[in-house]
């Protein structure tokens, strides 16, 4: 799964660095940090779905 995003990054980031970030490594690091923050916010928006038929009760026997 990680291969496809890495191929896209490898083939396109050179153009982004030259044309968007003015070939400045500091801007590239900042750009990566901003993308990581966007990814963090996106993962916080994922909701866990618990099926309604899932039994959440705990049955204890008292024995170890």
C-alpha positions in Angstrom: 0.0 0.0 0.0 2.8 2.4 0.7 4.5 1.8 -2.7 2.0 3.8 -4.7 2.2 7.1 -2.6 6.0 6.8 -2.6 6.1 6.4 -6.4 3.9 9.5 -6.8 6.0 11.5 -4.4 9.3 10.5 -6.1 8.0 11.3 -9.6 6.3 14.6 -8.7 8.1 16.3 -5.8 11.1 17.4 -8.0 8.7 19.6 -10.0 7.0 20.9 -6.9 10.4 21.7 -5.4 11.5 23.6 -8.5 8.4 25.4 -9.5 6.4 25.9 -6.2 9.0 26.0 -3.5 11.7 27.9 -5.4 14.2 25.0 -4.9 14.5 25.9 -1.1 15.1 22.9 1.2 13.6 24.8 4.2 10.4 25.4 2.3 10.4 21.7 1.4 10.6 20.7 5.1 7.8 23.2 6.0 5.7 21.8 3.2 6.2 18.3 4.5 5.2 19.4 8.0 2.1 21.1 6.8 1.1 17.9 4.9 1.7 15.9 8.1 -0.6 18.2 10.1 -3.3 17.9 7.4 -2.9 14.1 7.6 -3.2 14.2 11.4 -6.5 16.2 11.2 -7.8 13.8 8.5 -7.1 10.8 10.7 -8.9 12.4 13.7 -12.0 12.7 11.6 -12.2 8.9 11.1 -15.1 7.5 13.1 -15.0 3.9 14.4 -18.2 2.0 13.5 -19.4 -0.6 16.0 -21.9 -3.0 14.6 -25.2 -3.0 16.4 -25.3 -6.9 16.8 -21.9 -7.0 18.5 -22.3 -8.2 22.1 -20.3 -5.9 24.4 -21.2 -7.6 27.7 -18.5 -9.3 29.7 -19.3 -12.6 31.2 -17.1 -13.5 34.1 -16.9 -16.9 35.7 -14.8 -15.8 38.7 -12.2 -18.5 38.1 -8.7 -17.8 37.1 
